[in-house]
Amino acid sequence: MDESPAPPETIPNYIREGLDRQGTDTLEAIIGYCEARIEWLSERPVTDEAELHGDDEQLVEVEHSESGTVVIKKVTCGKSGCRCARGHLHGPYKYVVTREGESLKWEYKGRVQE
């Protein structure tokens, strides 16, 4: 008889053990739930402002839309000797932020007039 497939190491034992006790109908239902949950997690807006800017940046505006979270912020350029290293930030610039798995995808939209 064939051996059971080995689970990925990233699945905690308590979940694997629970899955191993289920029949095919329940496993199919679990697959459907997991796919729907992944879609929901990927599409939800980014609401934690800590995810939207670094220590050396300043949020100007955050707005949630169907296309993602619209972020307008001022940033540093990272060049040594630039005024932004002394608190004079560049921008503001507009970005659309979406979730891509467990990370954020930033799409630069350009400079915004103040």
N, CA, C and O atoms as a GROMACS GRO file, in nm:
protein
  456
    1MET      N    1   0.084  -0.119   0.000
    1MET     CA    2   0.000   0.000   0.000
    1MET      C    3   0.088   0.125   0.000
    1MET      O    4   0.194   0.126   0.063
    2ASP      N    5   0.046   0.228  -0.070
    2ASP     CA    6   0.123   0.352  -0.079
    2ASP      C    7   0.128   0.423   0.056
    2ASP      O    8   0.035   0.414   0.137
    3GLU      N    9   0.240   0.494   0.077
    3GLU     CA   10   0.254   0.574   0.199
    3GLU      C   11   0.178   0.705   0.184
    3GLU      O   12   0.162   0.756   0.073
    4SER      N   13   0.133   0.758   0.296
    4SER     CA   14   0.066   0.889   0.298
    4SER      C   15   0.166   0.996   0.259
    4SER      O   16   0.284   0.986   0.293
    5PRO      N   17   0.120   1.100   0.188
    5PRO     CA   18   0.214   1.207   0.150
    5PRO      C   19   0.267   1.278   0.274
    5PRO      O   20   0.197   1.293   0.374
    6ALA      N   21   0.392   1.322   0.265
    6ALA     CA   22   0.453   1.395   0.377
    6ALA      C   23   0.403   1.539   0.375
    6ALA      O   24   0.404   1.604   0.270
    7PRO      N   25   0.361   1.590   0.491
    7PRO     CA   26   0.315   1.729   0.495
    7PRO      C   27   0.433   1.825   0.490
    7PRO      O   28   0.544   1.789   0.528
    8PRO      N   29   0.409   1.947   0.444
    8PRO     CA   30   0.516   2.048   0.450
    8PRO      C   31   0.554   2.072   0.596
    8PRO      O   32   0.470   2.065   0.686
    9GLU      N   33   0.680   2.100   0.618
    9GLU     CA   34   0.729   2.124   0.755
    9GLU      C   35   0.668   2.249   0.817
    9GLU      O   36   0.668   2.264   0.939
   10THR      N   37   0.615   2.338   0.734
   10THR     CA   38   0.559   2.462   0.787
   10THR      C   39   0.421   2.444   0.849
   10THR      O   40   0.372   2.534   0.917
   11ILE      N   41   0.357   2.329   0.826
   11ILE     CA   42   0.226   2.304   0.886
   11ILE      C   43   0.246   2.254   1.028
   11ILE      O   44   0.312   2.153   1.049
   12PRO      N   45   0.190   2.324   1.128
   12PRO     CA   46   0.204   2.281   1.267
   12PRO      C   47   0.145   2.141   1.288
   12PRO      O   48   0.048   2.103   1.222
   13ASN      N   49   0.203   2.067   1.380
   13ASN     CA   50   0.159   1.930   1.407
   13ASN      C   51   0.011   1.923   1.443
   13ASN      O   52  -0.059   1.832   1.398
   14TYR      N   53  -0.038   2.018   1.524
   14TYR     CA   54  -0.178   2.010   1.566
   14TYR      C   55  -0.273   2.023   1.448
   14TYR      O   56  -0.383   1.967   1.452
   15ILE      N   57  -0.234   2.094   1.343
   15ILE     CA   58  -0.318   2.104   1.223
   15ILE      C   59  -0.305   1.976   1.141
   15ILE      O   60  -0.406   1.920   1.098
   16ARG      N   61  -0.184   1.931   1.120
   16ARG     CA   62  -0.160   1.808   1.043
   16ARG      C   63  -0.234   1.690   1.105
   16ARG      O   64  -0.297   1.612   1.034
   17GLU      N   65  -0.225   1.678   1.237
   17GLU     CA   66  -0.292   1.566   1.305
   17GLU      C   67  -0.443   1.573   1.287
   17GLU      O   68  -0.507   1.470   1.268
   18GLY      N   69  -0.499   1.693   1.292
   18GLY     CA   70  -0.642   1.709   1.269
   18GLY      C   71  -0.681   1.675   1.126
   18GLY      O   72  -0.784   1.611   1.103
   19LEU      N   73  -0.600   1.717   1.030
   19LEU     CA   74  -0.628   1.687   0.890
   19LEU      C   75  -0.618   1.537   0.863
   19LEU      O   76  -0.698   1.482   0.787
   20ASP      N   77  -0.523   1.472   0.926
   20ASP     CA   78  -0.503   1.329   0.904
   20ASP      C   79  -0.623   1.246   0.950
   20ASP      O   80  -0.638   1.132   0.909
   21ARG      N   81  -0.708   1.302   1.035
   21ARG     CA   82  -0.826   1.230   1.086
   21ARG      C   83  -0.951   1.254   1.001
   21ARG      O   84  -1.057   1.199   1.031
   22GLN      N   85  -0.940   1.333   0.896
   22GLN     CA   86  -1.057   1.372   0.817
   22GLN      C   87  -1.072   1.285   0.692
   22GLN      O   88  -0.974   1.233   0.638
   23GLY      N   89  -1.197   1.271   0.649
   23GLY     CA   90  -1.228   1.201   0.524
   23GLY      C   91  -1.218   1.295   0.406
   23GLY      O   92  -1.194   1.414   0.422
   24THR      N   93  -1.238   1.240   0.288
   24THR     CA   94  -1.221   1.319   0.165
   24THR      C   95  -1.321   1.433   0.154
   24THR      O   96  -1.284   1.542   0.109
   25ASP      N   97  -1.448   1.412   0.194
   25ASP     CA   98  -1.547   1.521   0.185
   25ASP      C   99  -1.506   1.640   0.271
   25ASP      O  100  -1.514   1.755   0.228
   26THR      N  101  -1.464   1.611   0.393
   26THR     CA  102  -1.422   1.719   0.484
   26THR      C  103  -1.296   1.786   0.432
   26THR      O  104  -1.284   1.908   0.440
   27LEU      N  105  -1.201   1.709   0.380
   27LEU     CA  106  -1.078   1.767   0.326
   27LEU      C  107  -1.109   1.858   0.207
   27LEU      O  108  -1.047   1.963   0.192
   28GLU      N  109  -1.204   1.818   0.121
   28GLU     CA  110  -1.245   1.904   0.008
   28GLU      C  111  -1.304   2.035   0.060
   28GLU      O  112  -1.276   2.142   0.006
   29ALA      N  113  -1.386   2.026   0.164
   29ALA     CA  114  -1.445   2.147   0.223
   29ALA      C  115  -1.336   2.236   0.283
   29ALA      O  116  -1.342   2.358   0.272
   30ILE      N  117  -1.236   2.175   0.345
   30ILE     CA  118  -1.124   2.250   0.402
   30ILE      C  119  -1.046   2.320   0.292
   30ILE      O  120  -1.005   2.435   0.308
   31ILE      N  121  -1.024   2.251   0.181
   31ILE     CA  122  -0.954   2.312   0.067
   31ILE      C  123  -1.030   2.435   0.018
   31ILE      O  124  -0.970   2.540  -0.006
   32GLY      N  125  -1.161   2.424   0.004
   32GLY     CA  126  -1.243   2.537  -0.040
   32GLY      C  127  -1.234   2.654   0.056
   32GLY      O  128  -1.221   2.769   0.015
   33TYR      N  129  -1.240   2.623   0.186
   33TYR     CA  130  -1.228   2.729   0.287
   33TYR      C  131  -1.090   2.795   0.279
   33TYR      O  132  -1.080   2.918   0.284
   34CYS      N  133  -0.986   2.715   0.267
   34CYS     CA  134  -0.849   2.771   0.261
   34CYS      C  135  -0.832   2.860   0.139
   34CYS      O  136  -0.770   2.966   0.149
   35GLU      N  137  -0.885   2.819   0.025
   35GLU     CA  138  -0.874   2.902  -0.096
   35GLU      C  139  -0.949   3.033  -0.079
   35GLU      O  140  -0.899   3.139  -0.119
   36ALA      N  141  -1.069   3.029  -0.020
   36ALA     CA  142  -1.145   3.151   0.003
   36ALA      C  143  -1.075   3.241   0.103
   36ALA      O  144  -1.075   3.363   0.088
   37ARG      N  145  -1.015   3.182   0.205
   37ARG     CA  146  -0.944   3.261   0.307
   37ARG      C  147  -0.820   3.327   0.246
   37ARG      O  148  -0.792   3.444   0.276
   38ILE      N  149  -0.748   3.257   0.163
   38ILE     CA  150  -0.630   3.314   0.096
   38ILE      C  151  -0.672   3.432   0.009
   38ILE      O  152  -0.607   3.536   0.011
   39GLU      N  153  -0.781   3.417  -0.065
   39GLU     CA  154  -0.830   3.528  -0.149
   39GLU      C  155  -0.868   3.647  -0.064
   39GLU      O  156  -0.835   3.761  -0.097
   40TRP      N  157  -0.939   3.622   0.047
   40TRP     CA  158  -0.980   3.730   0.136
   40TRP      C  159  -0.859   3.801   0.196
   40TRP      O  160  -0.855   3.923   0.201
   41LEU      N  161  -0.761   3.724   0.242
   41LEU     CA  162  -0.641   3.783   0.300
   41LEU      C  163  -0.565   3.867   0.197
   41LEU      O  164  -0.511   3.972   0.231
   42SER      N  165  -0.562   3.821   0.073
   42SER     CA  166  -0.489   3.892  -0.032
   42SER      C  167  -0.559   4.020  -0.075
   42SER      O  168  -0.494   4.115  -0.119
   43GLU      N  169  -0.692   4.025  -0.062
   43GLU     CA  170  -0.767   4.140  -0.113
   43GLU      C  171  -0.799   4.243  -0.007
   43GLU      O  172  -0.840   4.353  -0.042
   44ARG      N  173  -0.782   4.212   0.120
   44ARG     CA  174  -0.822   4.307   0.223
   44ARG      C  175  -0.730   4.428   0.220
   44ARG      O  176  -0.612   4.417   0.187
   45PRO      N  177  -0.784   4.544   0.254
   45PRO     CA  178  -0.702   4.665   0.249
   45PRO      C  179  -0.594   4.663   0.358
   45PRO      O  180  -0.607   4.597   0.460
   46VAL      N  181  -0.489   4.737   0.332
   46VAL     CA  182  -0.383   4.752   0.430
   46VAL      C  183  -0.427   4.861   0.526
   46VAL      O  184  -0.435   4.978   0.487
   47THR      N  185  -0.455   4.825   0.650
   47THR     CA  186  -0.508   4.923   0.745
   47THR      C  187  -0.409   4.958   0.855
   47THR      O  188  -0.428   5.057   0.926
   48ASP      N  189  -0.305   4.880   0.870
   48ASP     CA  190  -0.206   4.908   0.974
   48ASP      C  191  -0.106   5.011   0.921
   48ASP      O  192  -0.024   4.980   0.834
   49GLU      N  193  -0.115   5.133   0.974
   49GLU     CA  194  -0.028   5.240   0.923
   49GLU      C  195   0.120   5.210   0.943
   49GLU      O  196   0.203   5.264   0.869
   50ALA      N  197   0.154   5.127   1.039
   50ALA     CA  198   0.294   5.091   1.059
   50ALA      C  199   0.350   5.016   0.938
   50ALA      O  200   0.470   5.020   0.914
   51GLU      N  201   0.263   4.949   0.862
   51GLU     CA  202   0.306   4.878   0.741
   51GLU      C  203   0.327   4.974   0.624
   51GLU      O  204   0.388   4.938   0.523
   52LEU      N  205   0.277   5.095   0.637
   52LEU     CA  206   0.273   5.187   0.522
   52LEU      C  207   0.384   5.290   0.520
   52LEU      O  208   0.399   5.362   0.421
   53HIS      N  209   0.463   5.300   0.625
   53HIS     CA  210   0.574   5.396   0.621
   53HIS      C  211   0.684   5.353   0.717
   53HIS      O  212   0.660   5.285   0.816
   54GLY      N  213   0.804   5.394   0.683
   54GLY     CA  214   0.920   5.367   0.767
   54GLY      C  215   0.942   5.481   0.864
   54GLY      O  216   0.871   5.582   0.863
   55ASP      N  217   1.043   5.465   0.947
   55ASP     CA  218   1.074   5.567   1.048
   55ASP      C  219   1.114   5.700   0.986
   55ASP      O  220   1.090   5.806   1.044
   56ASP      N  221   1.174   5.696   0.868
   56ASP     CA  222   1.223   5.817   0.803
   56ASP      C  223   1.127   5.867   0.695
   56ASP      O  224   1.168   5.935   0.601
   57GLU      N  225   0.998   5.833   0.708
   57GLU     CA  226   0.897   5.877   0.613
   57GLU      C  227   0.780   5.940   0.689
   57GLU      O  228   0.766   5.921   0.810
   58GLN      N  229   0.696   6.015   0.617
   58GLN     CA  230   0.581   6.080   0.678
   58GLN      C  231   0.457   6.053   0.595
   58GLN      O  232   0.452   6.087   0.477
   59LEU      N  233   0.356   5.993   0.657
   59LEU     CA  234   0.228   5.972   0.587
   59LEU      C  235   0.156   6.105   0.575
   59LEU      O  236   0.147   6.181   0.671
   60VAL      N  237   0.103   6.131   0.456
   60VAL     CA  238   0.024   6.251   0.433
   60VAL      C  239  -0.124   6.213   0.429
   60VAL      O  240  -0.208   6.282   0.487
   61GLU      N  241  -0.153   6.102   0.360
   61GLU     CA  242  -0.293   6.060   0.345
   61GLU      C  243  -0.298   5.910   0.316
   61GLU      O  244  -0.211   5.857   0.247
   62VAL      N  245  -0.399   5.843   0.370
   62VAL     CA  246  -0.425   5.702   0.341
   62VAL      C  247  -0.573   5.689   0.308
   62VAL      O  248  -0.659   5.736   0.383
   63GLU      N  249  -0.602   5.625   0.194
   63GLU     CA  250  -0.740   5.606   0.152
   63GLU      C  251  -0.754   5.465   0.096
   63GLU      O  252  -0.668   5.419   0.021
   64HIS      N  253  -0.861   5.397   0.132
   64HIS     CA  254  -0.884   5.262   0.083
   64HIS      C  255  -0.976   5.267  -0.038
   64HIS      O  256  -1.079   5.335  -0.036
   65SER      N  257  -0.938   5.196  -0.145
   65SER     CA  258  -1.019   5.191  -0.266
   65SER      C  259  -1.026   5.048  -0.315
   65SER      O  260  -0.961   4.959  -0.259
   66GLU      N  261  -1.106   5.024  -0.419
   66GLU     CA  262  -1.118   4.889  -0.475
   66GLU      C  263  -0.986   4.841  -0.534
   66GLU      O  264  -0.961   4.720  -0.537
   67SER      N  265  -0.903   4.932  -0.582
   67SER     CA  266  -0.777   4.892  -0.645
   67SER      C  267  -0.664   4.870  -0.544
   67SER      O  268  -0.557   4.822  -0.580
   68GLY      N  269  -0.688   4.904  -0.417
   68GLY     CA  270  -0.586   4.888  -0.314
   68GLY      C  271  -0.589   5.005  -0.217
   68GLY      O  272  -0.681   5.087  -0.221
   69THR      N  273  -0.491   5.012  -0.134
   69THR     CA  274  -0.480   5.121  -0.039
   69THR      C  275  -0.395   5.230  -0.103
   69THR      O  276  -0.280   5.207  -0.139
   70VAL      N  277  -0.452   5.350  -0.116
   70VAL     CA  278  -0.382   5.463  -0.176
   70VAL      C  279  -0.307   5.534  -0.064
   70VAL      O  280  -0.366   5.576   0.036
   71VAL      N  281  -0.176   5.546  -0.082
   71VAL     CA  282  -0.091   5.607   0.020
   71VAL      C  283  -0.020   5.726  -0.042
   71VAL      O  284   0.042   5.715  -0.148
   72ILE      N  285  -0.028   5.838   0.025
   72ILE     CA  286   0.049   5.956  -0.015
   72ILE      C  287   0.143   5.984   0.100
   72ILE      O  288   0.100   6.004   0.214
   73LYS      N  289   0.275   5.986   0.070
   73LYS     CA  290   0.372   6.005   0.176
   73LYS      C  291   0.493   6.081   0.126
   73LYS      O  292   0.520   6.088   0.006
   74LYS      N  293   0.566   6.137   0.221
   74LYS     CA  294   0.693   6.203   0.194
   74LYS      C  295   0.802   6.106   0.237
   74LYS      O  296   0.788   6.035   0.337
   75VAL      N  297   0.912   6.103   0.161
   75VAL     CA  298   1.017   6.003   0.183
   75VAL      C  299   1.156   6.064   0.177
   75VAL      O  300   1.174   6.178   0.133
   76THR      N  301   1.252   5.988   0.223
   76THR     CA  302   1.393   6.025   0.206
   76THR      C  303   1.445   5.956   0.080
   76THR      O  304   1.391   5.855   0.037
   77CYS      N  305   1.551   6.013   0.023
   77CYS     CA  306   1.607   5.953  -0.098
   77CYS      C  307   1.722   5.857  -0.067
   77CYS      O  308   1.758   5.774  -0.149
   78GLY      N  309   1.779   5.870   0.050
   78GLY     CA  310   1.888   5.781   0.088
   78GLY      C  311   2.026   5.830   0.046
   78GLY      O  312   2.126   5.764   0.076
   79LYS      N  313   2.034   5.943  -0.022
   79LYS     CA  314   2.164   5.997  -0.064
   79LYS      C  315   2.228   6.070   0.053
   79LYS      O  316   2.164   6.151   0.120
   80SER      N  317   2.355   6.040   0.076
   80SER     CA  318   2.424   6.107   0.186
   80SER      C  319   2.440   6.255   0.154
   80SER      O  320   2.467   6.293   0.040
   81GLY      N  321   2.423   6.337   0.255
   81GLY     CA  322   2.436   6.480   0.238
   81GLY      C  323   2.311   6.550   0.188
   81GLY      O  324   2.310   6.673   0.179
   82CYS      N  325   2.207   6.477   0.155
   82CYS     CA  326   2.083   6.539   0.105
   82CYS      C  327   2.007   6.603   0.221
   82CYS      O  328   2.019   6.561   0.336
   83ARG      N  329   1.929   6.706   0.188
   83ARG     CA  330   1.848   6.774   0.290
   83ARG      C  331   1.752   6.679   0.360
   83ARG      O  332   1.718   6.700   0.477
   84CYS      N  333   1.708   6.574   0.291
   84CYS     CA  334   1.610   6.484   0.351
   84CYS      C  335   1.669   6.408   0.469
   84CYS      O  336   1.595   6.362   0.556
   85ALA      N  337   1.801   6.393   0.473
   85ALA     CA  338   1.864   6.329   0.587
   85ALA      C  339   1.852   6.414   0.713
   85ALA      O  340   1.870   6.366   0.825
   86ARG      N  341   1.819   6.542   0.694
   86ARG     CA  342   1.803   6.635   0.806
   86ARG      C  343   1.656   6.672   0.829
   86ARG      O  344   1.626   6.772   0.894
   87GLY      N  345   1.566   6.591   0.776
   87GLY     CA  346   1.424   6.611   0.803
   87GLY      C  347   1.345   6.680   0.694
   87GLY      O  348   1.223   6.693   0.706
   88HIS      N  349   1.410   6.724   0.587
   88HIS     CA  350   1.339   6.787   0.475
   88HIS      C  351   1.304   6.678   0.375
   88HIS      O  352   1.382   6.652   0.283
   89LEU      N  353   1.190   6.615   0.391
   89LEU     CA  354   1.153   6.499   0.311
   89LEU      C  355   1.110   6.538   0.170
   89LEU      O  356   1.061   6.648   0.147
   90HIS      N  357   1.129   6.446   0.075
   90HIS     CA  358   1.088   6.464  -0.065
   90HIS      C  359   0.942   6.424  -0.081
   90HIS      O  360   0.891   6.339  -0.008
   91GLY      N  361   0.876   6.484  -0.178
   91GLY     CA  362   0.740   6.445  -0.208
   91GLY      C  363   0.642   6.557  -0.184
   91GLY      O  364   0.681   6.674  -0.181
   92PRO      N  365   0.519   6.524  -0.167
   92PRO     CA  366   0.466   6.388  -0.145
   92PRO      C  367   0.451   6.309  -0.274
   92PRO      O  368   0.438   6.365  -0.383
   93TYR      N  369   0.454   6.176  -0.258
   93TYR     CA  370   0.439   6.083  -0.369
   93TYR      C  371   0.320   5.991  -0.342
   93TYR      O  372   0.287   5.960  -0.227
   94LYS      N  373   0.257   5.949  -0.452
   94LYS     CA  374   0.139   5.863  -0.441
   94LYS      C  375   0.176   5.720  -0.479
   94LYS      O  376   0.248   5.696  -0.576
   95TYR      N  377   0.125   5.625  -0.400
   95TYR     CA  378   0.144   5.482  -0.424
   95TYR      C  379   0.010   5.412  -0.408
   95TYR      O  380  -0.076   5.458  -0.334
   96VAL      N  381  -0.007   5.299  -0.478
   96VAL     CA  382  -0.119   5.210  -0.452
   96VAL      C  383  -0.058   5.082  -0.396
   96VAL      O  384   0.028   5.020  -0.458
   97VAL      N  385  -0.104   5.045  -0.277
   97VAL     CA  386  -0.047   4.931  -0.206
   97VAL      C  387  -0.149   4.818  -0.204
   97VAL      O  388  -0.264   4.838  -0.164
   98THR      N  389  -0.107   4.700  -0.246
   98THR     CA  390  -0.191   4.580  -0.241
   98THR      C  391  -0.114   4.469  -0.173
   98THR      O  392   0.008   4.474  -0.161
   99ARG      N  393  -0.187   4.369  -0.129
   99ARG     CA  394  -0.123   4.253  -0.067
   99ARG      C  395  -0.088   4.153  -0.175
   99ARG      O  396  -0.164   4.129  -0.268
  100GLU      N  397   0.029   4.095  -0.159
  100GLU     CA  398   0.074   3.989  -0.249
  100GLU      C  399   0.129   3.879  -0.160
  100GLU      O  400   0.246   3.881  -0.123
  101GLY      N  401   0.044   3.783  -0.127
  101GLY     CA  402   0.081   3.683  -0.029
  101GLY      C  403   0.093   3.749   0.107
  101GLY      O  404   0.000   3.814   0.154
  102GLU      N  405   0.208   3.733   0.168
  102GLU     CA  406   0.229   3.792   0.300
  102GLU      C  407   0.305   3.924   0.294
  102GLU      O  408   0.336   3.983   0.398
  103SER      N  409   0.334   3.970   0.173
  103SER     CA  410   0.406   4.096   0.162
  103SER      C  411   0.318   4.200   0.092
  103SER      O  412   0.209   4.169   0.043
  104LEU      N  413   0.369   4.322   0.088
  104LEU     CA  414   0.297   4.432   0.024
  104LEU      C  415   0.361   4.464  -0.110
  104LEU      O  416   0.483   4.462  -0.123
  105LYS      N  417   0.278   4.496  -0.208
  105LYS     CA  418   0.325   4.538  -0.340
  105LYS      C  419   0.296   4.687  -0.352
  105LYS      O  420   0.182   4.731  -0.338
  106TRP      N  421   0.401   4.764  -0.377
  106TRP     CA  422   0.391   4.911  -0.388
  106TRP      C  423   0.399   4.949  -0.534
  106TRP      O  424   0.497   4.918  -0.602
  107GLU      N  425   0.296   5.018  -0.584
  107GLU     CA  426   0.295   5.068  -0.721
  107GLU      C  427   0.304   5.219  -0.717
  107GLU      O  428   0.211   5.286  -0.672
  108TYR      N  429   0.415   5.272  -0.765
  108TYR     CA  430   0.440   5.416  -0.765
  108TYR      C  431   0.351   5.483  -0.869
  108TYR      O  432   0.348   5.440  -0.984
  109LYS      N  433   0.279   5.589  -0.829
  109LYS     CA  434   0.189   5.659  -0.920
  109LYS      C  435   0.237   5.800  -0.954
  109LYS      O  436   0.180   5.864  -1.043
  110GLY      N  437   0.339   5.849  -0.885
  110GLY     CA  438   0.393   5.980  -0.920
  110GLY      C  439   0.384   6.081  -0.807
  110GLY      O  440   0.329   6.056  -0.700
  111ARG      N  441   0.439   6.196  -0.837
  111ARG     CA  442   0.441   6.306  -0.740
  111ARG      C  443   0.302   6.368  -0.731
  111ARG      O  444   0.229   6.375  -0.830
  112VAL      N  445   0.267   6.412  -0.613
  112VAL     CA  446   0.139   6.477  -0.587
  112VAL      C  447   0.166   6.624  -0.557
  112VAL      O  448   0.258   6.657  -0.482
  113GLN      N  449   0.084   6.711  -0.617
  113GLN     CA  450   0.099   6.854  -0.590
  113GLN      C  451   0.046   6.888  -0.451
  113GLN      O  452  -0.061   6.842  -0.412
  114GLU      N  453   0.121   6.968  -0.378
  114GLU     CA  454   0.078   7.008  -0.243
  114GLU      C  455  -0.015   7.126  -0.251
  114GLU      O  456  -0.062   7.175  -0.148
   0.00000   0.00000   0.00000
